[in-house]
Amino acid sequence: MKLSCTRRTIAVSALSVLFAVASGFAGAKPAHADSIELRFADSFPLSHDLSKQGMVYWMKRAEELSGGAVKFTHYPAEQLVKARALFGAISSGTVDAGYIANGYFTDKLPLNGVADIPGVNSTSKHGSQAYWSLLNEEGLLRKEFLDGNVVPMAFIVMPPYQMVLRTGKVEKPESLRGLKIRSGGGIQNITLSAVGATPVAMAAPEIYLGIQRGTLDGTLLAAISLNPYKLQEVAKSITRGIPFGSPAIGIGMNKTKFDALPEAARNALVKAGHETVTHLSTYLDNQIAEAEK
């Protein structure tokens, strides 16, 4: 009889605990029923306009357009993956999406270097509209990404790159001969060699130390990137109005992950991409004069 009462007491106590736990869950704010967590990596400091107006802008718009279903964990400034390893990290699924600078991956994206031909683009918006329309066709440019298990989500063409030097301004083309100039790769190597400079392969976050230590005489870069990388501290001059090429950069997503998402989430990511291309290219063109100043 005592054993029976004890069992009854234990049972009642257990039920009380279960009801209390259930009540706690009922009072808690539920997570989004279709919440999708995505990992995003890039190489930009958070102060960089390409982060704020590009990478972060795309993530925020995707979250908004999905009604909060899509969420991102952001790893900026090479916290998770180095700039030159990002294509592979996206392709393998180490991260779900991230930044891609086409010039860093000429072995995988040789034809996508077309935007970097000097003199082709006069503004970011002009070049971006043309390049992005080609990337959205089922052609060779898009195929290079898809063959690497990467879906192009938003790509722009940068404003024409200028030459930033740690010495005074260059008066004659002959003055460039023998200078060690950082190159983003691909056609930039050909451009620099054509003017007699020596191209040095290097990711953008490493430029500051290269110039400071004298292993670089300068770099090809858009003026918009000078302040975020603090290059005004180590460089003394920049060219203006010389079209050294306009590299294409953007956001890629792991194709396997993208294809497995619900249609509504895919649509939100794609729409956010289109909006990002227009927003970022327009923003860069509007800011370039002030950045050069």
Number of C-alpha atoms within 10 A of each C-alpha: 6 7 8 9 10 11 12 12 12 12 12 12 12 12 12 12 12 12 12 12 12 12 11 10 11 10 9 9 7 8 8 11 8 11 14 16 12 16 17 24 29 24 24 24 17 16 11 18 20 23 19 15 17 24 27 19 18 27 22 16 20 26 19 15 19 20 14 17 19 24 17 18 13 18 18 20 18 17 13 17 21 16 22 19 13 26 30 19 19 29 24 16 18 16 23 24 30 26 26 26 22 27 26 23 20 16 10 16 21 15 15 22 22 19 24 26 18 19 13 16 22 17 19 26 23 17 22 27 16 14 19 21 10 14 21 13 11 9 10 14 19 20 16 18 22 15 13 17 21 27 25 21 23 29 29 28 27 28 28 27 24 21 22 27 24 20 14 11 14 14 9 7 10 11 13 18 14 14 19 21 28 30 26 24 22 24 22 25 19 16 19 23 16 11 15 17 22 22 24 19 16 19 18 19 17 11 22 21 13 18 24 16 11 13 14 22 22 30 29 23 24 23 25 22 18 19 15 16 18 12 22 15 13 19 20 14 16 23 18 14 9 12 19 24 28 30 31 24 20 22 26 26 28 26 22 15 18 18 11 10 12 11 11 13 23 17 15 19 23 17 17 23 26 15 15 26 25 18 17 27 25 16 17 22 18 13 13 18 12 10 14 16 6
